[in-house]
């Protein structure tokens, strides 16, 4: 998977990881992939709901080395 943009939201609590995601997606083109790294477990339900509301594709959510890695594709 080609990653076009990376957001590091480690150490940030809700709602900051989502706010950083929103800003990053605004700067991306349709079809590009964003990787978000976070430590707040609240990102899992938040990013899922946000992607559904905004129409973006949630590719995956992984737990790795005490961090949460999210990949999403800008769909519109």
Order of alpha helices (4+ residues) and beta strands (2+ residues): beta-alpha-beta-alpha-beta-beta
